Amino acid sequence: MKHVRHFTPSLFLSLVHACLVQANYAPYFFDNGARSTNGNMALLSLSEDTPVGTHVYTLNGTDPEGDPVTYDLTYEAGSRRYFSVDKNFGNVTLIEELDREKEDEIEVIVSISDGLSTVSEKVRILVMDANDESPEFLNTPYIVEVPENTPSSSSIFKVEAVDKDTGSGGSITYFLQNIHANKFTIDRHSGVLRIKTGVTLDYEKSRTHFVVVVAKDGGGKLRGDNKVFSATTTVTINVEDVQDTPPMFIGTPYYGYVYEDTLAGSEVLTVVALDGDRGKPNSIHYCIVNGDEGSFEIGNTTGAISVIKSPNQLKKEVYELKVQASEVSQEGDISEHTFAMVTIRVVDLNNHPPTFYGENGPQNRFELTMYEHPPEGEILRGLKITVNDSDQGANAKFNLRLVGPGGIFRVVPQTVLNEAQVTIIVENSAAIDYEKFKVLTFKLLAIEVNTPEKFSSTADIIIRLLDTNDNVPKFSSDYYIARIPENSPGGSNVVAVTATDPDSGLWGEIKYSIYGTGADLFLIHPSTGIIYTQPWAVLDAEVNSKYNFYVKAEDTDGKYSLAEVFITVLDVNDHSPEFNENIQEKTMIIGSPVKIEAIDQDAEEPNNIVDYSIMQADPANVFDIDQSTGEIKLKSYIRSLDIIHNITKNKDCIWSLVVQAKDRGSPSFSTTAVLKIDITEETLHKGPMAAFLMQTKDNPMKALGVLAGVMGIMVLITIMISTAMFWRNKRSNKIMPVRRIIKKRQIPPSRTVRMEWLKFKRPSNAAEKFVVEDDVKSLHNENSNNNIQIPPVPPSAPLPPPPPALAPRSDAPGWRVPTVSGSLTPKHIIKPPKKKGHSSTHNALVSELKMRFEKRNAAIGEPHI
């Protein structure tokens, strides 16, 4: 028992192990059918266009004990590996490109293992076709020999193409490219090539035809798309010649010549004929049918025509031979034939060139002296020229022409046969000009027309010209422009004119002269053309700055031409600015300038431009002057008489200034004058009439002229209105009453003026429009600063103005009205137009002004001059 207990554990283990070994089952694949994508790959089919790397199948199996399994793929020795497998998951991947045309079945050993047992199976994978092959023509190249007389619609060849694909991708149809351009058709299924119905082949027109045949498969799927493939090949069809065309002559028409030195038996020319069937030509036999008159013969096999008589025995100049060419078959039979005409001309030998002759024999140089510009159409009779060619017929025909300056002469005749007298005629008289050509040189050329040698000869024609007076003197310009300073002394040179006359000798000498209204101060040298001033001439640009006249150039025969001369006298600064008086008197209202003016009599700028300046003033800081206009005004800080009183103790407010007017010429001239200025404040109410009266204080005639103008306009308007009313009443046959409105004039209050003023335009540059207000309660100064104290009592009016006639100035003080601006040289009196209906208003204004000036004179006394 002890022994038994000792072996019991090990025996137990052995029994358990034996039982376990007997219970292990082998793994196996699932069989899921032909269209399954997993299992044992049995009955798997793949298209040959399956891309490499595609997951094509999944091996799937199990182990009865539930142990994990692994998968594997193996191939027989030498077989290509197309697939790989994931050992754990069984995913099969394509790793090599398939090609059904090379291998349509693939054998693969698939295996499954649980680690103890491995089960293997051999499976076949079918490779399905895809349309990946193009048709291929067999037994190329295709060259076919077809006789030219093969009937139309006959089959001449069969092309064959194969496509390795199956199904529609392997079916082939045939067609031709450019089917309308060739003479053949093809059966689309069999590939039989035929001649088109109604078409024949012609070896003589086309010996070879090239037909492009296209083979196209039926199309099929390739990688998901429907593809159609095609192939092309060229069938060369050589047309075989057949005896069906007569012979033909080559090089027609035929012309031959027999010359005067040709020997009897000499060959004249050779005719050539060929069998029209060029592929298998027959030999040609020649013969003369007629026209030879026993003078010519022809080689039967060579076609060479020879003359059998000497040229002097030939009776005709032209022979027309009719030559026959016949085909001779290999059997010696003469079959088809053709004809050709051969013209043989008996001609003189061209062995003499044209030759020129003078009066004494052959001559190649002819000279002539003549005057220029002969009449057109005139014959050069001094040239005695004859031309001759000793040959006969066409060999003696030649042309004549002049080689040299074209269009001047022409030669007659232009075509000569044997001999002619040569005449040269003037064609362009103007071109025969001594001034252009002293000598004209030409080549007289004679050249044969219809000969192969074109023999020629030349003669020199030398024409020496004599001068005539055929030119008019011509100025270098149609007009001359000159400038001369006005201070130039008499006898000064102004300008030189030039004329030329190309004639020679005395005819080319020129004499100059001048004439015209502007030529009185000038002379011209008759031979040099220099124009200068008269010795006594004094030029003054201020009197006359422009002169123009004509200059004449004349040759010894009286031929002449004219040119126009324009002379400008340049201004010189020879005048000083001038004031109208050396001492001027001006009245200046504070805030308004006065103006001086000086005139410079020079004619041009800058000599007559005047600049103004104050040379001396006391005190020096009271006045400013505008350099260009001459306006003098107070310094900007002087706004009242009080300020002036603070500057100087001169209570009269009258200053004397030394002003200078200086021109801008070089050298510059200047003039000085003394100006006395009376400074006053504006005491009248500001308004247009007041301003106008103040401006015309120094020129009362100006004010009276303006008033007269206003009244004239009023009268004119009244007449026009009355006329209009008259015609209106006359048309309406009614007499309208005249309405008269009388307004009672109001009495103006003390110390003020109430009236309606006219509107005036100031004659100065300030074109202001103004109207005096009805109620004037306060006066303002010019600068509107209201710092001026208005005196409680208006100034008294001055004495009445002088009569309109200008009287000489006296020492007694006259009536003066303050002015805004003045001129040292009064010009024209400007009379503004009068306005209607204000004559009473104007009279009231004058009365009011007189009263104010009288009060002012009584208060402050008479002003100093």
Secondary structure, DSSP 8 states (H G I E B T S, - for coil): -HHHHHHHHHHHHHHHHHHHHHH----EE----TT-SEES-TT-EEETT--TT-EEEEE-EE-TT----EEEEE--TT----EEE-TTT-EEEE-S---TTT-SEEEEEEEEE-SS-EEEEEEEEEEE--S----EESS-SEEEEEETT--TT-EEEE--EE-SS-GGGG-EEEEETTTTTSSEEE-TTT-EEEE-TT----TTT-SEEEEEEEEEE--EEETTEEE--EEEEEEEEEEE--S-S--EEES-SEEEEEETT--TT-EEEE-EEE-S--SS--EEEEEEEES-TTSEEE-TTT-EEEE-S-GGG---SEEEEEEEEEEE-TTS-EEEEEEEEEEEEEE-------EEEETTEE-SEEEEEEESS--TT-B-TT--EEEE--S-GGGGEEEEEEESSTTSEEEE-SEEESEEEEEEEE--STT--TTT-SEEEEEEEEEESS-SS--EEEEEEEEEEE--S----EESSSEEEEEEETT--TT-EEEE--EE----GGGG--EEEEESGGGTTEEE-TTT-EEEE-TT----TTT--EEEEEEEEE-TTS-EEEEEEEEEEE-------B-S-SEEEEEEETTS-EE---B---SSTTTT-EEEEEEE-SSTTSEEE-TTT-EEEE-TT--SHHHHHHH-S-TT-EEEEEEEEEE-SSS--EEEEEEEEEEE---S--SHHHHHHHHTTT-HHHHHHHHHHHHHHHHHHHHHHHHHHHHHHHHHT----------------TT-----------SSS--------S-------TTS---S---SS--B-------SS-----SS------BS---SS----------TT-HHHHHHHHHHHHHHHHHHHHHH-----
